[in-house]
Amino acid sequence: MASAQRQYESFQVFNARVVDMRHLWEPSREYKGQQQQKPNYFATIIVPKTVAHWSSEPIFGGMMQAFGKLLAGQFSAFQQNPGAAGWPVVDGDMPNPETGKQSEFAVRHWLLTGSSGNMPTVEMVQAGGQLVKLQNRVGVKPGDFSMCGFTAAVSKQDARRIKLYLNAVVFTGPGEEIVFANSVSGAEMMKAAEAQGFRPNGFAPPANGFGSGGFAPQGAPQGGPGFWGGFAPQPTPGAFGGPPQQPQGGFGGAPGFIPGNGAGFVPTQAAPAPAGFANPPNGQGPGPGFAFPSNPGAWPGR
């Protein structure tokens, strides 16, 4: 008797910030110290907490719809007791159960990690809404804003857990850089160099290189309205920099969204929010989500 076809449910998360992008372009072939035969691409995103439990978070409306379909389908064993299942959302206020440590960037945030055996689509939104494919890490950094496409399914390794597959990442605007332990940001090194009296002259732009001014500044404050502003446009085909320019608003010139106050995204007054990019509602609204207590769970595997 043929086995049932595996159930996949897709969803998107908007206005998230990418934390771990080391293996968006170059796959990892190691997991927990063990070499793996198959390549593994993955990334982690964070979104700010606005409610006590992630199942009622407005930004996760689309994800909750996908989870609801799984509970009504191949994950129905947990439909009456979803709290007993393993969900891929991590509470950033809880220490990592494997290391016992807590990351500063994760505090007051939810974390999601998605992975794939195939390289996901990675693109950048430039000012004006132009999408540019990123074949490597150029012009983006940990902490930049993004929208991500995921697919949820019951894990093949553990039928009690939901696994997230990463399909696409679109960088939508610069955010405050996230610096990991034992690392230092470029801005910090520049400041230290100036304190020592050293002022780097920089590189001269090549004829068909990265733009006539180097890379555009990436200093938008954390949580700022940079989601739809995009990155500075490129004056030269194939470039990702250019002189700093006033953002014109992404996707048809609409100024986009600014983070809401516990109610999702709030359109700016200059123009209505562009249709098609709002998070789907969770049932009849953003709450109450699943009826189970806080479930910190384990940090997601890959």
KOLKEDREN-894575 format. One record per residue (C-alpha): x, z, y; residue number from 1. Coordinates in Angstrom, 1 decimal, padded with zeros to 4 digits. Layout:
BEGIN
c1:c3:c2:nr
X:Z:Y:NUM
...
***
This chain:
BEGIN
c1:c3:c2:nr
000.0:000.0:000.0:1
001.4:-001.1:003.3:2
002.2:001.7:005.8:3
000.3:001.9:009.1:4
001.7:000.1:012.0:5
003.5:002.5:014.4:6
001.6:003.3:017.6:7
003.4:002.7:020.9:8
002.0:003.7:024.3:9
003.6:002.6:027.5:10
003.6:004.3:030.9:11
005.5:004.4:034.2:12
006.9:007.2:036.4:13
007.3:006.5:040.1:14
009.4:008.2:042.8:15
011.7:009.9:040.2:16
015.4:010.4:040.7:17
018.0:009.2:038.1:18
020.3:012.0:037.0:19
022.3:010.7:034.1:20
023.1:006.9:034.2:21
026.4:006.9:032.3:22
024.9:004.9:029.5:23
022.5:002.6:031.3:24
025.0:-000.3:031.0:25
027.5:000.9:028.4:26
025.9:002.3:025.3:27
026.9:005.6:023.6:28
028.0:005.4:020.0:29
028.3:009.2:019.5:30
025.6:011.9:019.2:31
026.5:015.6:018.9:32
030.1:014.7:018.0:33
029.1:012.3:015.3:34
029.8:008.5:015.4:35
026.6:006.4:015.3:36
026.3:002.9:013.8:37
023.8:001.7:016.4:38
024.3:001.6:020.1:39
022.3:004.0:022.3:40
021.4:003.3:025.9:41
019.7:006.2:027.8:42
019.0:007.8:031.1:43
017.5:011.1:032.4:44
015.2:011.4:035.4:45
013.9:014.4:037.3:46
010.8:014.9:039.4:47
009.9:017.9:041.5:48
007.6:020.6:040.2:49
004.3:020.9:042.1:50
002.3:022.8:039.4:51
002.9:025.4:036.8:52
002.7:023.1:033.8:53
003.9:019.5:033.5:54
000.7:018.3:031.8:55
-001.1:018.8:035.2:56
001.6:017.2:037.3:57
000.1:014.3:039.3:58
003.2:012.2:039.0:59
002.8:012.2:035.2:60
-000.8:010.8:035.2:61
000.2:007.7:033.4:62
002.3:009.6:030.9:63
-000.6:011.9:030.1:64
-002.9:008.9:029.4:65
-000.3:007.7:026.9:66
000.0:011.1:025.3:67
-003.8:011.3:025.1:68
-003.9:008.0:023.2:69
-001.3:009.2:020.8:70
-003.2:012.5:020.2:71
-006.3:010.4:019.4:72
-004.2:008.2:017.1:73
-001.1:008.8:015.1:74
-000.5:012.3:016.6:75
-004.0:013.5:015.9:76
-002.7:016.4:013.8:77
-001.9:018.2:017.1:78
-005.1:017.2:018.9:79
-006.6:020.7:018.6:80
-003.3:022.5:019.1:81
-001.0:020.4:021.3:82
001.1:023.4:022.1:83
002.5:023.3:018.6:84
004.0:019.8:019.1:85
007.3:018.8:020.5:86
006.9:017.1:023.9:87
009.7:015.2:025.7:88
009.3:017.0:029.0:89
011.9:019.6:029.8:90
011.5:022.5:032.2:91
014.5:022.5:034.5:92
014.2:026.2:035.2:93
015.0:027.0:031.6:94
018.6:027.0:030.3:95
019.7:024.4:027.9:96
019.1:025.9:024.4:97
022.2:024.3:023.0:98
024.6:025.5:025.7:99
022.7:028.3:027.3:100
023.6:026.9:030.7:101
021.4:025.7:033.6:102
022.1:022.8:035.9:103
021.6:023.4:039.6:104
020.0:019.9:040.1:105
017.4:020.7:037.4:106
016.0:023.9:039.1:107
012.4:023.4:040.2:108
012.2:020.0:038.4:109
010.9:018.4:035.3:110
013.2:016.3:033.2:111
012.6:013.2:031.1:112
015.1:011.4:028.9:113
014.4:007.9:027.4:114
016.7:005.9:025.1:115
016.8:002.5:023.5:116
018.9:000.6:021.0:117
018.8:-002.4:023.4:118
020.0:-002.4:027.0:119
017.1:-001.7:029.3:120
016.3:-003.8:032.3:121
018.0:-002.4:035.3:122
017.2:-003.6:038.8:123
017.5:-002.6:042.5:124
015.0:-003.1:045.2:125
016.5:-004.3:048.4:126
014.9:-003.9:051.8:127
012.0:-006.3:052.0:128
011.1:-005.9:048.4:129
013.7:-008.3:046.8:130
014.5:-007.3:043.2:131
018.2:-007.8:042.2:132
019.4:-007.3:038.6:133
022.2:-004.8:038.1:134
024.6:-005.9:035.4:135
026.7:-002.8:036.0:136
026.8:000.3:038.2:137
027.2:-001.2:041.7:138
025.6:000.3:044.8:139
023.7:003.1:043.0:140
024.6:006.7:042.1:141
023.1:009.8:040.3:142
020.3:011.1:042.6:143
019.0:007.8:043.8:144
015.2:007.2:043.6:145
013.7:005.0:040.9:146
010.7:003.9:039.0:147
011.0:003.8:035.3:148
009.1:002.3:032.4:149
008.8:004.2:029.1:150
007.2:003.8:025.7:151
006.0:006.9:023.8:152
005.7:007.1:020.0:153
005.8:009.7:017.2:154
009.5:010.3:016.3:155
010.7:008.7:013.1:156
013.0:011.7:012.5:157
010.5:014.4:013.2:158
006.7:013.8:013.0:159
006.1:016.9:015.1:160
007.7:015.4:018.2:161
007.2:012.5:020.6:162
010.1:010.2:021.4:163
010.5:008.3:024.6:164
012.0:004.8:024.7:165
013.4:003.6:028.0:166
012.3:000.0:028.9:167
013.3:-000.5:032.5:168
014.8:001.3:035.5:169
014.3:000.0:039.1:170
016.3:001.7:041.8:171
014.1:001.9:044.8:172
016.1:003.8:047.4:173
019.1:006.0:048.0:174
018.8:009.8:047.4:175
021.1:012.7:047.8:176
023.9:012.4:045.3:177
023.8:014.7:042.3:178
027.3:015.9:041.4:179
027.8:017.3:037.9:180
030.0:020.3:037.0:181
033.8:019.6:037.1:182
033.2:016.5:039.2:183
033.4:015.7:042.9:184
031.6:013.2:045.1:185
033.2:010.5:047.2:186
031.8:012.1:050.3:187
033.5:015.4:049.4:188
036.8:013.7:048.8:189
036.6:011.9:052.1:190
035.9:015.1:054.0:191
038.8:016.8:052.2:192
041.1:013.8:053.1:193
040.2:014.0:056.7:194
041.0:017.8:056.7:195
044.4:016.8:055.5:196
044.8:014.2:058.2:197
044.4:011.3:055.9:198
042.0:008.5:057.0:199
041.5:005.7:054.4:200
041.4:002.3:055.9:201
039.2:000.9:053.2:202
039.2:-002.5:051.5:203
038.8:-005.8:053.3:204
035.7:-007.7:052.0:205
036.5:-010.7:049.8:206
035.1:-014.1:050.8:207
032.3:-014.0:048.2:208
032.5:-010.3:047.4:209
030.4:-007.3:048.1:210
029.3:-007.9:051.7:211
030.7:-007.9:055.2:212
030.9:-004.2:055.6:213
031.4:-002.7:052.2:214
028.5:-000.9:050.6:215
025.6:000.3:052.7:216
025.4:004.1:053.4:217
023.5:006.1:050.8:218
022.8:009.3:052.5:219
019.0:009.6:052.5:220
018.0:013.3:052.2:221
016.6:014.6:049.0:222
012.9:014.0:048.6:223
012.9:011.7:051.6:224
010.6:008.7:052.0:225
013.2:006.3:050.8:226
011.1:005.3:047.7:227
009.8:002.0:049.1:228
012.5:001.4:051.7:229
014.8:-000.1:049.2:230
018.6:-000.5:049.6:231
020.3:-002.4:052.4:232
020.1:-006.2:051.8:233
023.0:-008.3:050.8:234
024.2:-011.0:053.3:235
026.1:-012.8:050.6:236
024.6:-014.0:047.3:237
025.4:-011.6:044.5:238
026.4:-008.8:046.8:239
024.9:-005.3:047.1:240
026.1:-004.1:050.5:241
026.3:-005.5:053.9:242
026.0:-003.9:057.3:243
023.5:-001.0:057.6:244
020.1:-002.3:058.6:245
016.8:-000.7:059.4:246
014.7:-000.8:056.2:247
011.8:-003.1:056.5:248
009.7:-001.5:053.7:249
009.7:-002.6:050.1:250
007.2:-004.8:048.4:251
005.6:-007.0:051.1:252
006.6:-005.0:054.0:253
004.4:-002.0:053.3:254
006.2:001.2:054.3:255
005.4:002.8:051.0:256
005.0:006.4:050.1:257
006.2:009.8:051.1:258
006.2:012.6:048.6:259
002.9:014.4:048.6:260
002.2:018.1:048.5:261
000.9:018.7:045.0:262
-001.4:015.7:045.1:263
000.9:012.8:044.2:264
002.0:010.2:046.8:265
000.5:010.1:050.2:266
000.3:006.7:052.0:267
001.9:006.5:055.4:268
-000.3:005.9:058.4:269
001.3:002.6:059.2:270
-000.4:000.7:056.4:271
-002.4:001.4:053.2:272
-000.5:002.0:049.9:273
000.1:-001.3:048.1:274
-002.2:-001.7:045.2:275
-001.0:-001.5:041.7:276
001.8:001.1:042.1:277
-000.2:004.4:042.3:278
000.1:006.6:039.3:279
-003.0:006.3:037.0:280
-005.3:009.3:037.1:281
-005.2:011.9:034.3:282
-008.7:011.7:033.0:283
-010.9:012.4:035.9:284
-008.1:013.6:038.1:285
-004.6:015.1:038.1:286
-005.6:018.3:036.4:287
-006.0:020.3:034.3:288
-004.0:018.4:031.7:289
-003.5:019.7:028.2:290
-004.9:023.1:027.5:291
-001.8:024.9:026.2:292
000.6:027.4:027.6:293
004.0:026.7:029.1:294
006.1:024.9:026.5:295
009.7:024.8:027.6:296
010.8:023.4:024.2:297
014.2:022.0:023.6:298
016.1:019.7:025.8:299
015.3:016.1:024.7:300
017.5:014.4:022.3:301
018.3:010.7:022.4:302
***
